[in-house]
C-alpha cells in the first residue's frame, strides 16, 4: 500500500498553538496527529507510524529537547523539528534535526518540514 501523505506529530502544551499548527500543516497536505505533552507524544509514537515530529520546546514536565532525546533513543531516524518562542537555540537541541523560532511563521515551518522530510527520505508534499 502506497502512503499518500506524510504523518506529522505536533506536540505543544498550548492548545491554541497546537490547533493553528495542525490547520497550517493539514492545509499544506500533511496528515497531522497532536499531543499536548511529551508523555502523550511518546505514547503516540509507540502506537502509530509517524514520519516527523514538530515539538514546542518550552513545555511543563518534559521539554522538547528531552522529548527529542527520548524519541531519538528509540527511533534514531525519526526526524524532529523543535520550535520555540525564544530565539536562542536551547542547550541539547542539537539532537533535533532542525530548530525554528515561532516568530518565523507558518511558511518557514512548512519549508523546514519539507526540507527535513526530503533529507530523511520521506515523501514531502
Secondary structure, DSSP 8 states (H G I E B T S, - for coil): ----S-EEEEE-S-HHHHHHHHHHHHHTT-EEEEESSHHHHHHHHHHS--SEEEEES--SSS-HHHHHHHHHHH-TTSEEEEEESSSS--TTGGGSSEEEEGGGHHHHHHHHHHHHHHHHT----
